[in-house]
Amino acid sequence: MSTPCAGSLLAPRALRTPLWRAAASAPMRVSFAGGGSDLPGVARQDGGRVVGAAIDLRIRVVVEPFDRGWVRMELAPRGRGREQPGGGSEAAEASVPRVLTRRRGDPPRDELAFRLIEATLAATGVGDGVALRVEAETSPGAGLGGSASAAVAALFALRASVGEAASPEELSREAVAIERERLGNACGAQDQVFAAFGGLLDLAFDARGCSGVRPLAIGSPGLVPALSAGLLLVDTAVRRVSGEVLDRVDAGAACEAKGELVAAAGDVARGFEIGSLALVLSGMRRGAAAKVRLSEAASAIAVSMKQRLDGIGVEVLRMCGAGGGGHILVWAPPERHARLLDALGPCVVRRPSLGAPGVRLEPA
């Protein structure tokens, strides 16, 4: 399956009003290996590859008719993260919704929290008499592809509200174009594909974006449950803008690390194919080491945590997403989790389920 993820998709559209209420949700993701090789400047040279999974943390977007001549936008938390024993409060996440209401003809607000919503409204033309609410379990900057999930879910819900359908290919392509062209973010193209397609995926990239989407071949029915049982997502409580982190990555270092990132993704894919958890974990460790070489500064929190957890039996530890904050992915055998959670102290730790379905309509 091929789905180029960039292009001229953002021509101006006539303003439209929702015909009815529509709700959609899209999953976030974790990358096992290859993240960073999907960046345009890196993938341009011999292509990139990312292997990962959509997870059961979802962004929900609700679109409904509103007073004509007005636009209402809301960012609403969906409750606390699912904590493991020993986890503390998620203080970094807001507990009160943020609401912005403007007249239809007013220029879009440039507040960072609402820019993505404004961009999806403009891309679909659904920008008159509309209310759009984004509901999330994590705050922005969590390193799990939340902005891409919000864009994909918003595009799907906005289209549904005016009676239009869209394929996963179209949604992922439009979401990448929104972030790169409208918002000017130096983002890759993996997050949008995981949000749109869901599942466990092996993705290929070139200069245009995602050039191939392939479900992972899984050689043993017990492999995914075993991998999932050992996975933890540790919230650093540090939030950042991924584009700003990526802007600080040295282009030369990125290209030098690309070969190892792609090779690590190949190791993980091969491990899934032959049903070898050991090879999957080995590929993940190889990818984690390559991410540190890609940017030591972006991986500094993970390096510090790895030193702190030394001796507990953690087998994989790496920053999620662009790094610099957000979540850290940890894998350890389940019998070591109790000691691990004690050592982590008061932070939120999530246990994700792998292979969540892609974007879908929800009960309105």
C-alpha positions as a printed NumPy array, in Angstrom:
array([[  0.   ,   0.   ,   0.   ],
       [  1.357,   3.422,  -0.917],
       [  0.31 ,   6.714,   0.59 ],
       [  2.432,   9.765,  -0.243],
       [  1.924,  12.118,   2.656],
       [  2.711,  15.558,   1.372],
       [  1.526,  17.797,  -1.427],
       [ -0.556,  20.8  ,  -2.359],
       [ -3.713,  19.894,  -0.473],
       [ -4.518,  23.173,   1.153],
       [ -6.185,  25.272,  -1.533],
       [ -8.738,  27.736,  -0.09 ],
       [-12.289,  26.374,   0.251],
       [-15.636,  28.084,   0.547],
       [-16.873,  28.347,   4.118],
       [-19.296,  25.634,   5.166],
       [-21.433,  24.922,   8.219],
       [-21.796,  21.482,   9.84 ],
       [-25.025,  19.742,   8.939],
       [-25.053,  17.559,  12.047],
       [-22.986,  16.468,  15.034],
       [-20.087,  14.097,  14.374],
       [-17.45 ,  12.589,  16.672],
       [-14.261,  10.755,  15.75 ],
       [-11.236,   9.411,  17.595],
       [ -7.714,   8.491,  16.517],
       [ -4.968,   6.607,  18.365],
       [ -1.58 ,   7.816,  19.485],
       [  1.484,   5.713,  18.75 ],
       [  4.774,   4.288,  19.961],
       [  7.665,   3.659,  17.589],
       [  9.792,   0.607,  18.26 ],
       [ 12.613,   1.691,  15.918],
       [ 13.35 ,   4.013,  13.019],
       [ 11.79 ,   7.212,  14.362],
       [ 13.703,  10.155,  12.927],
       [ 14.324,   8.489,   9.57 ],
       [ 10.883,   9.746,   8.468],
       [ 11.969,  13.399,   8.565],
       [ 11.945,  14.898,   5.04 ],
       [ 15.613,  15.88 ,   4.991],
       [ 16.679,  12.467,   6.278],
       [ 14.335,  10.254,   4.242],
       [ 15.37 ,  12.077,   1.067],
       [ 18.658,  10.159,   1.134],
       [ 17.932,   6.488,   0.408],
       [ 14.604,   6.479,   2.252],
       [ 13.495,   5.903,   5.816],
       [ 11.733,   3.142,   7.742],
       [  9.725,   3.124,  10.971],
       [  8.238,   0.128,  12.775],
       [  5.718,   0.77 ,  15.541],
       [  2.168,   0.476,  16.788],
       [ -0.932,   2.533,  17.403],
       [ -1.839,   2.422,  21.098],
       [ -5.057,   2.631,  23.077],
       [ -4.556,   6.269,  24.124],
       [ -6.888,   8.161,  21.805],
       [ -7.731,  11.744,  20.913],
       [-11.477,  12.369,  20.494],
       [-12.862,  15.265,  18.456],
       [-16.505,  16.35 ,  18.491],
       [-17.878,  18.688,  15.806],
       [-21.364,  20.178,  15.943],
       [-23.398,  23.047,  14.529],
       [-23.078,  26.32 ,  16.415],
       [-24.485,  29.853,  16.072],
       [-24.09 ,  31.081,  12.498],
       [-21.341,  33.625,  12.171],
       [-19.347,  32.161,  15.069],
       [-16.587,  29.596,  15.63 ],
       [-16.081,  27.905,  19.003],
       [-13.026,  25.812,  19.879],
       [-12.436,  23.838,  23.065],
       [ -9.56 ,  21.789,  24.459],
       [-10.86 ,  19.431,  27.134],
       [ -9.049,  16.832,  29.277],
       [-10.625,  13.379,  29.374],
       [ -9.541,  12.509,  32.888],
       [ -6.384,  11.285,  34.454],
       [ -3.899,   8.907,  32.936],
       [ -4.046,   5.278,  33.937],
       [ -1.552,   5.104,  36.774],
       [  0.44 ,   2.109,  37.935],
       [  0.844,   1.477,  41.68 ],
       [  3.37 ,   3.963,  42.94 ],
       [  2.455,   6.581,  40.33 ],
       [  1.68 ,  10.119,  41.406],
       [ -0.611,  12.844,  40.155],
       [ -0.365,  14.131,  36.601],
       [  0.228,  17.707,  37.66 ],
       [  1.393,  18.853,  34.249],
       [ -2.012,  18.277,  32.694],
       [ -4.718,  20.905,  32.882],
       [ -7.955,  19.974,  34.596],
       [-10.032,  22.861,  33.223],
       [-11.112,  23.068,  29.558],
       [ -9.771,  25.916,  27.447],
       [-12.362,  27.637,  25.27 ],
       [-11.942,  30.214,  22.517],
       [-14.87 ,  31.771,  20.65 ],
       [-14.456,  34.169,  17.741],
       [-16.535,  35.713,  14.962],
       [-16.458,  33.982,  11.611],
       [-14.645,  36.818,   9.843],
       [-12.016,  37.366,  12.535],
       [ -8.49 ,  36.242,  11.668],
       [ -7.571,  32.849,  13.133],
       [ -5.998,  33.091,  16.568],
       [ -2.299,  32.38 ,  16.697],
       [ -2.287,  30.855,  20.179],
       [ -0.227,  27.692,  20.051],
       [ -2.895,  25.549,  21.722],
       [ -5.496,  26.429,  19.06 ],
       [ -3.382,  26.7  ,  15.894],
       [ -3.925,  23.073,  14.894],
       [ -7.706,  23.405,  15.239],
       [ -7.696,  26.593,  13.169],
       [ -5.64 ,  24.838,  10.499],
       [ -8.009,  21.858,  10.227],
       [-11.006,  24.175,  10.009],
       [ -9.325,  26.08 ,   7.185],
       [ -8.293,  22.891,   5.376],
       [-11.84 ,  21.504,   5.308],
       [-13.653,  24.817,   4.832],
       [-15.956,  24.012,   7.761],
       [-15.49 ,  27.381,   9.381],
       [-18.893,  28.993,   9.961],
       [-21.351,  28.147,  12.713],
       [-19.139,  25.375,  14.02 ],
       [-18.08 ,  24.157,  17.458],
       [-15.122,  21.783,  17.706],
       [-13.971,  20.115,  20.91 ],
       [-10.725,  18.145,  21.302],
       [-10.703,  15.646,  24.19 ],
       [ -7.376,  14.102,  25.234],
       [ -5.995,  11.988,  28.069],
       [ -2.558,  13.609,  27.755],
       [ -1.573,  17.23 ,  27.349],
       [  0.195,  18.472,  24.167],
       [  3.888,  17.721,  23.883],
       [  3.63 ,  14.189,  25.313],
       [  5.776,  12.624,  22.569],
       [  3.119,  10.118,  21.487],
       [  1.975,  11.791,  18.255],
       [ -0.986,  13.531,  19.865],
       [ -1.047,  16.522,  17.513],
       [ -1.202,  14.215,  14.497],
       [ -3.957,  12.164,  16.15 ],
       [ -5.909,  15.357,  16.82 ],
       [ -5.468,  16.506,  13.22 ],
       [ -6.59 ,  13.166,  11.77 ],
       [ -9.594,  12.894,  14.11 ],
       [-10.576,  16.523,  13.456],
       [-10.351,  16.105,   9.685],
       [-12.48 ,  12.958,   9.853],
       [-15.111,  14.504,  12.146],
       [-15.304,  17.752,  10.16 ],
       [-15.772,  15.862,   6.909],
       [-18.395,  13.604,   8.478],
       [-20.284,  16.661,   9.746],
       [-20.882,  17.774,   6.149],
       [-21.539,  14.289,   4.764],
       [-18.099,  13.593,   3.317],
       [-15.997,  10.442,   3.689],
       [-12.221,  10.117,   3.631],
       [ -9.803,   7.202,   3.35 ],
       [ -6.884,   6.69 ,   5.741],
       [ -4.537,   7.635,   2.887],
       [ -6.307,  10.957,   2.367],
       [ -6.474,  11.762,   6.069],
       [ -2.801,  11.04 ,   6.739],
       [ -1.733,  13.022,   3.677],
       [ -3.879,  16.025,   4.622],
       [ -2.736,  15.928,   8.254],
       [  0.938,  16.012,   7.217],
       [  0.262,  18.898,   4.844],
       [ -1.466,  20.836,   7.639],
       [  1.467,  20.47 ,  10.013],
       [  4.178,  21.111,   7.434],
       [  2.576,  23.74 ,   5.21 ],
       [  0.07 ,  25.6  ,   7.36 ],
       [  1.889,  25.367,  10.681],
       [  5.451,  25.191,   9.39 ],
       [  6.391,  22.299,  11.683],
       [  9.519,  20.284,  10.927],
       [  7.637,  17.029,  11.46 ],
       [  7.977,  13.543,  10.078],
       [  5.083,  11.61 ,   8.602],
       [  4.764,   8.523,  10.8  ],
       [  2.381,   9.881,  13.459],
       [ -0.344,  10.741,  10.967],
       [ -0.177,   7.291,   9.351],
       [ -0.462,   5.46 ,  12.684],
       [ -3.401,   7.699,  13.622],
       [ -5.22 ,   7.074,  10.34 ],
       [ -4.485,   3.359,   9.804],
       [ -3.973,   1.981,  13.317],
       [ -2.505,  -1.46 ,  14.004],
       [  1.124,  -2.579,  14.001],
       [  2.846,  -1.133,  10.957],
       [  6.056,  -1.211,   8.948],
       [  6.327,   2.165,   7.189],
       [  8.599,   3.316,   4.358],
       [  9.443,   6.974,   3.664],
       [ 10.955,   9.083,   0.919],
       [ 11.332,  12.825,   0.339],
       [  7.577,  13.255,  -0.228],
       [  6.497,  11.477,   2.927],
       [  5.168,   7.976,   3.568],
       [  5.738,   5.848,   0.482],
       [  4.502,   2.525,   1.847],
       [  2.258,   1.175,   4.605],
       [  2.542,  -2.504,   5.449],
       [  0.986,  -4.343,   8.403],
       [  3.68 ,  -6.124,  10.361],
       [  3.968,  -9.843,   9.668],
       [  3.744, -11.576,  13.047],
       [  5.222, -15.067,  13.231],
       [  3.972, -16.059,  16.672],
       [  0.561, -15.362,  18.273],
       [  2.222, -14.907,  21.659],
       [  4.729, -12.28 ,  20.578],
       [  2.562,  -9.14 ,  20.738],
       [  1.056, -10.024,  24.151],
       [  4.548, -10.72 ,  25.514],
       [  5.911,  -7.453,  24.139],
       [  2.92 ,  -5.494,  25.406],
       [  3.143,  -7.056,  28.885],
       [  6.611,  -5.61 ,  29.403],
       [  6.006,  -2.13 ,  28.002],
       [  5.659,   0.953,  30.166],
       [  5.296,   4.591,  29.157],
       [  6.825,   6.859,  31.758],
       [  5.613,  10.453,  31.724],
       [  8.5  ,  12.857,  32.338],
       [  5.992,  15.681,  33.042],
       [  8.108,  17.816,  30.677],
       [  6.154,  19.171,  27.703],
       [  7.784,  20.513,  24.562],
       [  6.989,  21.353,  20.934],
       [  8.407,  18.585,  18.757],
       [  9.12 ,  20.923,  15.848],
       [ 11.312,  23.092,  18.058],
       [ 13.249,  20.026,  19.252],
       [ 13.742,  18.834,  15.669],
       [ 14.889,  22.282,  14.565],
       [ 17.854,  21.888,  16.915],
       [ 18.925,  18.509,  15.497],
       [ 22.097,  18.775,  13.437],
       [ 21.409,  17.767,   9.832],
       [ 24.739,  15.985,   9.515],
       [ 24.181,  13.963,  12.672],
       [ 20.695,  13.022,  11.478],
       [ 21.981,  11.689,   8.18 ],
       [ 24.8  ,   9.804,   9.926],
       [ 22.354,   8.149,  12.335],
       [ 19.827,   7.35 ,   9.61 ],
       [ 21.509,   4.103,   8.542],
       [ 21.383,   2.727,  12.082],
       [ 17.798,   3.898,  12.579],
       [ 16.674,   2.088,   9.415],
       [ 18.712,  -1.018,  10.233],
       [ 17.168,  -1.122,  13.714],
       [ 13.689,  -0.938,  12.183],
       [ 14.639,  -3.857,   9.955],
       [ 15.762,  -5.884,  12.965],
       [ 12.466,  -5.242,  14.761],
       [ 10.414,  -6.122,  11.675],
       [ 12.389,  -9.346,  11.253],
       [ 11.856, -10.192,  14.915],
       [  8.101,  -9.841,  14.495],
       [  8.192, -11.919,  11.326],
       [  9.995, -14.874,  12.886],
       [  8.278, -14.529,  16.269],
       [ 11.442, -13.645,  18.206],
       [ 10.921, -11.309,  21.163],
       [ 14.693, -11.278,  21.721],
       [ 15.322,  -9.911,  18.221],
       [ 12.547,  -7.327,  18.599],
       [ 14.111,  -6.08 ,  21.844],
       [ 17.592,  -6.126,  20.319],
       [ 16.348,  -3.972,  17.441],
       [ 14.691,  -1.596,  19.889],
       [ 17.962,  -1.228,  21.822],
       [ 19.823,  -0.585,  18.58 ],
       [ 17.298,   2.098,  17.656],
       [ 17.542,   3.68 ,  21.115],
       [ 21.329,   3.955,  20.785],
       [ 20.942,   5.533,  17.343],
       [ 18.484,   8.11 ,  18.749],
       [ 21.042,   9.144,  21.35 ],
       [ 23.611,   9.663,  18.573],
       [ 21.002,  11.59 ,  16.602],
       [ 20.669,  14.123,  19.426],
       [ 22.234,  13.697,  22.853],
       [ 20.387,  16.773,  24.115],
       [ 16.967,  15.42 ,  23.062],
       [ 17.742,  12.086,  24.775],
       [ 19.279,  13.555,  27.939],
       [ 16.288,  12.761,  30.16 ],
       [ 16.263,   9.133,  28.989],
       [ 20.021,   8.795,  29.52 ],
       [ 19.655,  10.145,  33.063],
       [ 16.754,   7.784,  33.804],
       [ 18.686,   4.824,  32.426],
       [ 21.538,   5.57 ,  34.819],
       [ 19.093,   5.856,  37.706],
       [ 17.459,   2.506,  36.883],
       [ 20.706,   0.649,  36.283],
       [ 20.641,  -2.748,  37.966],
       [ 16.855,  -3.193,  37.973],
       [ 16.801,  -5.166,  34.733],
       [ 15.401,  -2.676,  32.245],
       [ 16.102,  -4.063,  28.766],
       [ 14.964,  -1.112,  26.613],
       [ 14.734,   2.575,  27.526],
       [ 14.333,   5.392,  25.013],
       [ 12.666,   8.761,  24.468],
       [  9.392,   8.739,  22.576],
       [  8.947,  11.017,  19.592],
       [ 11.381,  13.861,  19.057],
       [ 12.636,  13.705,  22.644],
       [ 13.361,  16.615,  24.926],
       [ 10.486,  15.605,  27.211],
       [  7.169,  13.851,  26.875],
       [  7.213,  10.098,  27.528],
       [  9.966,   7.524,  27.847],
       [  9.36 ,   3.995,  26.576],
       [ 10.627,   1.282,  28.901],
       [ 10.584,  -2.486,  28.441],
       [ 11.309,  -4.894,  31.261],
       [  9.955,  -8.356,  32.139],
       [  6.681,  -7.94 ,  34.071],
       [  8.134,  -9.523,  37.221],
       [ 10.544,  -6.576,  37.48 ],
       [  7.864,  -3.892,  37.199],
       [  7.226,  -3.542,  40.936],
       [ 10.861,  -2.637,  41.643],
       [ 10.898,  -0.423,  38.592],
       [  7.827,   1.515,  39.698],
       [  9.279,   2.   ,  43.179],
       [ 12.471,   3.397,  41.66 ],
       [ 10.572,   5.746,  39.333],
       [  8.84 ,   7.427,  42.257],
       [  5.95 ,   9.898,  41.876],
       [  5.281,   9.954,  38.169],
       [  2.545,   8.697,  35.881],
       [  3.286,   5.35 ,  34.229],
       [  1.006,   3.955,  31.538],
       [  0.755,   0.429,  30.186],
       [ -0.286,   0.733,  26.546],
       [ -2.123,  -1.896,  24.556],
       [ -0.599,  -2.327,  21.107],
       [ -2.348,  -2.424,  17.745],
       [ -5.258,  -0.065,  18.446],
       [ -7.646,   0.561,  15.528],
       [ -7.137,   3.67 ,  13.417],
       [ -9.388,   6.706,  13.158],
       [-13.073,   5.891,  13.502],
       [-16.428,   7.491,  14.1  ],
       [-17.631,   7.462,  17.695],
       [-21.155,   7.646,  19.112],
       [-22.175,  11.285,  18.796]])
